[in-house]
């Protein structure tokens, strides 16, 4: 019995599903309530090491004598911290997915393994045990074209390596034939897919749409504004297909060009606004999700207010809100004018307040409308959660099951969900 604990983005979730599939293929049991023979923690350190280390300590408390393997975004400082917790904790880099079964055999036998190889290995065509029976996650690339001053992603994942488009199409076909109704295309930065091979994300999605038949929806992963601008018109044409969620995750990180420059983001607030205007003008119900970092070194109150104004203006349906955490080895960690923690907490609370008010006002406009939704998860209080055509979550009560497509009328709205009947 192997217990897998996963954190982080959809790329991490996809890798955990592949790890489970590979383990099962090698004779291991990966589901059940029995005492595990080993614990695998697929961790995320994008927002700092604290949540990752907390997960490790909790696992050590729950399974004190069980061998442990940490994988995912494993930075040198995380490994050093793990050694302080327990020198017997094994570590594998994010590139070691296909070697996990062999590593697990070794740690069960009493070895401590450090597998930190950094070679890219396309994560396509591997067996999977999916967390959600109707959601198929496809990693389309690994690595990054940027070097943001606050981020350790490139140190962990390396330079951009786009996977073969035909292999991705085949993976999408296999997933839909296996009952998937949602296809998530994921990467550390999906927007620069193909820039190293002479293509782009819009062309990839068009290939999937033309070659993969069936009733499914594609959700495109996170993308930086500066890359998306390069093919926005082609992307707009892709969105006209009903099989593509009218949704885009577009992290802006700050509304201040001064802070964006310090972050080395290579886009401006105006670039972000151009894209928002472009898609909002074509689709009346288009939904944007974004990311904002508060308390970046040198961020003044005026800079922070520009971020709040941008949220009010762009009306995102989702906003990942992060207090700046200095990552060892990044430029931002040694920048002057670091913001005190108390001020970062204050700004984070204010950003959350503004975002919740904005998204609620936006959601109220949907009351009385009819929506076609795809039931894709179990909700709270005996409800189901379905996704509208713009990926907005809709809560509904009734005798349904995962994968049902139903029509609902929106009778109420909350900040994080529409309420349908």
C-alpha positions as CSV (number, residue, x, y, z in Angstrom):
1,X,0.0,0.0,0.0
2,X,1.4,3.4,-1.1
3,X,-0.1,6.7,0.2
4,X,0.2,9.7,-2.2
5,X,-0.2,13.3,-0.9
6,X,-0.3,16.0,-3.5
7,X,-0.1,19.8,-3.5
8,X,0.0,22.6,-6.0
9,X,-1.0,23.2,-9.6
10,X,-2.8,21.0,-12.1
11,X,0.7,19.9,-13.5
12,X,1.5,18.5,-10.0
13,X,-1.9,16.8,-9.9
14,X,-1.3,15.2,-13.3
15,X,2.1,13.9,-12.1
16,X,0.5,12.4,-9.0
17,X,-2.0,10.6,-11.2
18,X,0.8,9.3,-13.3
19,X,2.8,8.2,-10.2
20,X,-0.3,6.3,-9.0
21,X,-0.7,4.7,-12.4
22,X,2.9,3.7,-12.7
23,X,2.8,2.2,-9.1
24,X,-0.3,0.2,-9.9
25,X,1.3,-1.0,-13.1
26,X,4.2,-2.3,-11.0
27,X,2.0,-4.2,-8.6
28,X,1.6,-1.6,-5.8
29,X,-1.8,-0.8,-4.3
30,X,-2.4,3.0,-4.2
31,X,-5.9,3.3,-2.8
32,X,-7.3,2.1,0.5
33,X,-7.2,2.8,4.3
34,X,-4.6,0.3,5.3
35,X,-1.3,1.4,6.9
36,X,0.9,2.4,4.0
37,X,4.3,0.8,3.3
38,X,5.5,4.1,1.9
39,X,4.3,7.7,1.7
40,X,4.9,9.9,-1.4
41,X,4.6,13.6,-1.0
42,X,4.4,15.5,-4.4
43,X,4.9,19.0,-3.1
44,X,4.7,22.6,-4.3
45,X,7.2,25.4,-3.2
46,X,6.1,28.2,-5.5
47,X,4.7,30.2,-2.5
48,X,7.6,29.2,-0.2
49,X,8.5,26.1,1.7
50,X,6.2,26.4,4.7
51,X,3.2,24.5,3.3
52,X,5.4,21.8,1.9
53,X,7.3,21.4,5.2
54,X,4.0,21.4,7.1
55,X,2.7,18.5,4.9
56,X,5.9,16.6,5.7
57,X,5.7,17.1,9.4
58,X,2.0,16.1,9.4
59,X,2.9,12.9,7.4
60,X,5.7,12.1,9.9
61,X,3.2,12.5,12.8
62,X,0.6,10.3,11.1
63,X,3.1,7.7,9.8
64,X,6.2,7.9,12.1
65,X,7.9,4.7,11.0
66,X,6.9,4.7,7.3
67,X,9.6,5.5,4.7
68,X,8.9,8.7,2.9
69,X,9.7,10.1,-0.6
70,X,9.4,13.8,-1.4
71,X,9.0,14.8,-5.0
72,X,7.7,17.8,-7.0
73,X,9.2,21.2,-6.8
74,X,12.2,20.2,-4.7
75,X,14.5,23.2,-4.3
76,X,17.9,22.9,-2.6
77,X,16.7,24.8,0.5
78,X,13.7,22.5,0.8
79,X,16.0,19.5,0.7
80,X,18.2,21.1,3.4
81,X,15.1,21.6,5.6
82,X,13.9,18.0,5.0
83,X,17.3,16.8,6.3
84,X,16.7,18.6,9.5
85,X,13.4,16.9,10.0
86,X,14.6,13.4,9.2
87,X,17.8,12.4,7.3
88,X,16.1,9.3,6.1
89,X,13.6,11.2,3.9
90,X,14.2,10.3,0.3
91,X,13.9,13.0,-2.4
92,X,13.3,12.8,-6.2
93,X,13.2,15.7,-8.6
94,X,10.0,16.5,-10.7
95,X,11.8,14.8,-13.6
96,X,11.9,11.4,-11.9
97,X,8.2,10.4,-12.4
98,X,8.9,7.3,-14.5
99,X,11.6,6.1,-11.9
100,X,9.3,6.4,-8.9
101,X,8.3,2.7,-8.8
102,X,12.0,1.7,-8.6
103,X,12.7,4.4,-6.0
104,X,9.7,3.2,-3.9
105,X,11.1,-0.4,-3.9
106,X,14.4,0.9,-2.7
107,X,13.0,3.0,0.2
108,X,10.7,0.1,1.3
109,X,13.9,-2.0,1.4
110,X,15.5,0.5,3.8
111,X,17.5,2.7,1.4
112,X,17.5,6.5,1.4
113,X,17.4,7.8,-2.2
114,X,18.4,11.2,-3.6
115,X,17.4,11.3,-7.3
116,X,17.9,14.9,-8.4
117,X,18.4,14.4,-12.2
118,X,17.1,17.3,-14.2
119,X,16.6,15.8,-17.7
120,X,13.3,16.6,-19.3
121,X,11.2,13.5,-19.9
122,X,7.8,14.0,-21.7
123,X,5.0,13.2,-19.4
124,X,2.7,11.7,-22.1
125,X,1.4,8.3,-22.7
126,X,2.0,7.2,-19.1
127,X,-0.6,5.2,-17.2
128,X,-2.8,7.2,-14.8
129,X,-5.2,6.8,-12.0
130,X,-7.3,9.9,-12.3
131,X,-8.6,11.7,-9.2
132,X,-11.7,12.8,-11.2
133,X,-13.1,10.2,-13.6
134,X,-14.2,12.9,-16.1
135,X,-11.2,15.2,-15.9
136,X,-8.2,14.4,-18.1
137,X,-5.1,16.5,-17.4
138,X,-2.4,16.7,-20.1
139,X,1.0,18.2,-19.5
140,X,1.8,20.0,-22.8
141,X,5.2,21.4,-21.8
142,X,7.6,21.7,-19.0
143,X,9.8,24.6,-18.0
144,X,9.6,28.3,-18.6
145,X,10.8,31.1,-20.9
146,X,10.9,33.7,-18.3
147,X,13.1,34.5,-15.2
148,X,10.8,36.4,-12.9
149,X,12.8,37.8,-10.0
150,X,10.5,36.2,-7.3
151,X,10.1,32.8,-8.8
152,X,12.0,29.5,-8.4
153,X,10.1,27.6,-11.2
154,X,12.8,27.9,-13.8
155,X,15.4,26.7,-11.2
156,X,13.3,23.6,-10.6
157,X,11.7,22.9,-14.0
158,X,14.4,24.3,-16.4
159,X,14.0,25.9,-19.8
160,X,10.8,25.5,-21.9
161,X,10.4,22.1,-23.5
162,X,7.2,21.7,-25.5
163,X,5.9,18.2,-26.0
164,X,5.0,16.8,-29.4
165,X,1.6,18.1,-30.7
166,X,0.6,14.7,-32.2
167,X,1.3,12.9,-29.0
168,X,-0.8,15.4,-27.1
169,X,-3.7,14.9,-29.6
170,X,-3.4,11.1,-29.1
171,X,-3.5,11.6,-25.3
172,X,-6.6,13.8,-25.6
173,X,-8.2,11.1,-27.8
174,X,-7.4,8.4,-25.3
175,X,-8.8,10.4,-22.4
176,X,-12.1,11.2,-24.2
177,X,-12.5,7.6,-25.2
178,X,-12.1,6.7,-21.5
179,X,-14.9,9.0,-20.5
180,X,-13.3,12.3,-19.9
181,X,-15.6,15.3,-20.5
182,X,-13.0,18.0,-19.5
183,X,-9.5,18.1,-20.9
184,X,-7.1,20.4,-19.0
185,X,-4.0,21.5,-20.9
186,X,-1.4,22.3,-18.3
187,X,2.2,23.6,-18.0
188,X,4.2,25.9,-15.9
189,X,3.3,28.5,-18.6
190,X,0.9,27.1,-21.2
191,X,0.9,30.4,-23.1
192,X,4.4,29.8,-24.5
193,X,3.7,26.3,-25.6
194,X,5.4,25.7,-29.0
195,X,7.6,28.8,-29.0
196,X,10.6,26.4,-29.0
197,X,9.2,24.3,-31.9
198,X,7.6,26.8,-34.2
199,X,3.9,26.6,-33.1
200,X,1.7,27.9,-30.4
201,X,-1.1,27.1,-28.0
202,X,-3.9,28.2,-30.4
203,X,-2.6,25.8,-33.1
204,X,-2.4,23.0,-30.6
205,X,-6.0,23.4,-29.4
206,X,-7.2,23.6,-33.0
207,X,-5.4,20.3,-33.8
208,X,-7.2,18.7,-30.8
209,X,-10.6,20.1,-31.8
210,X,-10.2,18.9,-35.4
211,X,-9.0,15.4,-34.6
212,X,-10.7,14.5,-31.3
213,X,-14.5,14.0,-31.7
214,X,-17.0,13.9,-28.9
215,X,-18.7,16.0,-26.2
216,X,-15.9,17.5,-24.1
217,X,-14.6,20.8,-23.0
218,X,-11.0,22.1,-23.2
219,X,-9.7,24.2,-20.3
220,X,-6.4,26.0,-21.2
221,X,-3.9,26.4,-18.5
222,X,-2.2,29.5,-17.0
223,X,-0.4,31.8,-19.4
224,X,1.7,35.0,-19.1
225,X,0.1,38.0,-20.9
226,X,3.2,38.9,-22.9
227,X,3.2,35.5,-24.6
228,X,-0.6,35.4,-25.1
229,X,-0.5,38.7,-27.0
230,X,1.6,37.1,-29.7
231,X,-1.3,35.0,-31.0
232,X,-4.4,36.5,-29.3
233,X,-6.4,36.7,-32.6
234,X,-5.8,33.0,-33.4
235,X,-6.8,32.1,-29.8
236,X,-10.0,34.1,-30.2
237,X,-10.9,31.9,-33.1
238,X,-10.3,28.8,-31.0
239,X,-12.6,30.1,-28.3
240,X,-15.5,30.3,-30.8
241,X,-15.7,26.5,-30.7
242,X,-18.3,25.4,-28.1
243,X,-15.9,22.7,-26.9
244,X,-13.5,25.3,-25.4
245,X,-14.3,26.9,-22.0
246,X,-14.6,30.6,-22.4
247,X,-12.0,31.0,-19.6
248,X,-8.4,32.2,-19.4
249,X,-6.0,32.2,-16.5
250,X,-3.9,35.3,-17.0
251,X,-1.6,36.2,-14.1
252,X,-0.8,39.9,-14.0
253,X,0.8,39.8,-10.5
254,X,0.6,43.6,-10.0
255,X,-1.2,46.7,-11.4
256,X,1.9,48.8,-11.1
257,X,4.3,48.9,-14.0
258,X,7.1,49.8,-11.7
259,X,6.6,46.6,-9.7
260,X,6.1,44.5,-12.8
261,X,9.5,45.8,-14.0
262,X,11.1,44.9,-10.7
263,X,9.5,41.5,-11.0
264,X,11.0,41.1,-14.5
265,X,7.5,40.2,-15.8
266,X,8.1,41.8,-19.3
267,X,4.5,42.8,-19.6
268,X,2.7,46.0,-18.5
269,X,-0.7,46.5,-16.9
270,X,-1.9,47.9,-20.2
271,X,-0.9,44.6,-21.9
272,X,-3.1,42.8,-19.5
273,X,-6.0,45.2,-20.1
274,X,-5.7,44.9,-23.8
275,X,-6.2,41.2,-23.6
276,X,-9.1,41.5,-21.2
277,X,-10.8,44.0,-23.5
278,X,-10.1,41.8,-26.5
279,X,-11.8,38.8,-25.1
280,X,-14.6,40.6,-23.2
281,X,-15.6,42.5,-26.4
282,X,-16.0,39.2,-28.3
283,X,-17.7,37.1,-25.6
284,X,-20.2,38.6,-23.2
285,X,-19.7,35.9,-20.6
286,X,-15.9,35.4,-20.9
287,X,-14.2,34.7,-17.6
288,X,-10.7,35.7,-16.5
289,X,-8.7,34.4,-13.6
290,X,-5.6,36.2,-12.5
291,X,-2.8,36.2,-9.8
292,X,-1.7,39.1,-7.6
293,X,1.4,39.3,-5.3
294,X,1.2,41.8,-2.5
295,X,4.1,43.2,-0.6
296,X,6.7,42.8,-3.3
297,X,9.9,44.6,-2.3
298,X,9.5,48.3,-2.9
299,X,5.7,48.2,-3.3
300,X,4.3,51.5,-2.1
301,X,0.7,52.1,-1.1
302,X,0.2,53.8,-4.5
303,X,1.5,50.6,-6.3
304,X,-0.8,48.5,-4.2
305,X,-3.8,50.6,-5.0
306,X,-3.1,50.2,-8.7
307,X,-3.5,46.4,-8.2
308,X,-6.8,47.0,-6.4
309,X,-8.0,49.2,-9.2
310,X,-7.0,46.6,-11.8
311,X,-9.0,44.0,-10.0
312,X,-12.0,46.3,-9.9
313,X,-11.7,47.1,-13.6
314,X,-11.0,43.6,-14.9
315,X,-13.6,41.8,-12.7
316,X,-11.8,38.4,-12.6
317,X,-13.8,35.3,-11.7
318,X,-10.8,34.0,-9.7
319,X,-7.8,35.7,-8.2
320,X,-4.9,33.8,-6.6
321,X,-3.7,36.2,-3.9
322,X,-0.2,35.7,-2.5
323,X,1.9,37.5,0.1
324,X,5.4,37.9,-1.3
325,X,7.8,35.3,0.1
326,X,11.6,35.7,-0.6
327,X,12.8,32.5,-2.3
328,X,16.5,31.8,-1.8
329,X,18.5,32.1,-5.0
330,X,16.0,34.6,-6.6
331,X,16.8,38.2,-7.3
332,X,13.8,39.4,-5.2
333,X,15.2,37.7,-2.1
334,X,18.0,40.3,-1.9
335,X,16.2,43.4,-3.0
336,X,16.1,46.4,-0.7
337,X,12.9,47.8,0.7
338,X,11.4,44.5,1.9
339,X,7.9,45.0,3.1
340,X,7.2,44.1,6.8
341,X,5.0,41.0,7.3
342,X,2.3,42.9,9.1
343,X,1.9,45.2,6.1
344,X,1.8,42.3,3.8
345,X,-1.0,40.7,5.8
346,X,-2.9,44.0,5.9
347,X,-2.7,44.3,2.1
348,X,-3.6,40.7,1.5
349,X,-6.7,41.1,3.6
350,X,-7.7,44.3,1.7
351,X,-7.1,42.6,-1.7
352,X,-9.3,39.7,-0.6
353,X,-12.0,42.1,0.4
354,X,-11.9,44.0,-2.9
355,X,-11.8,40.8,-4.9
356,X,-14.7,39.2,-3.1
357,X,-16.8,42.3,-3.5
358,X,-16.0,42.5,-7.2
359,X,-16.6,38.9,-8.0
360,X,-19.9,38.9,-6.1
361,X,-21.2,41.9,-8.0
362,X,-20.2,40.3,-11.2
363,X,-21.9,37.0,-10.3
364,X,-25.2,38.7,-9.3
365,X,-25.6,39.6,-13.0
366,X,-26.1,36.0,-13.8
367,X,-29.3,35.6,-11.7
368,X,-32.2,34.7,-13.9
369,X,-30.0,33.5,-16.8
370,X,-30.1,29.9,-18.1
371,X,-26.8,27.9,-18.2
372,X,-25.8,24.6,-19.6
373,X,-23.5,23.0,-17.0
374,X,-21.3,19.9,-16.8
375,X,-21.4,18.2,-13.3
376,X,-17.8,17.6,-12.4
377,X,-17.6,17.4,-8.6
378,X,-19.5,16.7,-5.5
379,X,-20.3,19.9,-3.6
380,X,-21.1,20.6,0.0
381,X,-24.4,20.1,1.8
382,X,-25.6,17.4,-0.6
383,X,-25.1,19.6,-3.7
384,X,-23.3,19.0,-7.0
385,X,-20.9,21.4,-8.7
386,X,-21.1,21.9,-12.4
387,X,-19.2,24.1,-14.8
388,X,-20.8,26.7,-17.0
389,X,-19.4,27.3,-20.5
390,X,-17.1,29.9,-19.0
391,X,-16.0,27.5,-16.3
392,X,-17.8,29.3,-13.5
393,X,-18.9,26.9,-10.8
394,X,-22.6,26.4,-10.4
395,X,-24.0,24.6,-7.3
396,X,-27.2,22.6,-7.8
397,X,-29.2,20.1,-5.8
398,X,-30.7,17.0,-7.4
399,X,-30.3,13.4,-8.4
400,X,-27.3,13.7,-10.6
401,X,-23.9,12.1,-11.1
402,X,-20.4,13.2,-12.3
403,X,-20.5,13.7,-16.0
404,X,-24.1,14.8,-16.4
405,X,-24.8,17.8,-18.6
406,X,-27.9,19.7,-17.5
407,X,-29.6,23.0,-18.0
408,X,-30.2,25.2,-15.0
409,X,-31.6,28.6,-14.2
410,X,-29.4,30.8,-11.8
411,X,-31.5,31.7,-8.8
412,X,-28.8,33.2,-6.6
413,X,-25.1,34.0,-6.5
414,X,-22.3,33.9,-4.0
415,X,-18.7,35.1,-4.4
416,X,-17.4,31.8,-5.4
417,X,-20.3,30.0,-7.0
418,X,-23.6,30.6,-8.8
419,X,-26.6,28.8,-7.4
420,X,-28.8,27.0,-9.9
421,X,-32.0,25.1,-10.1
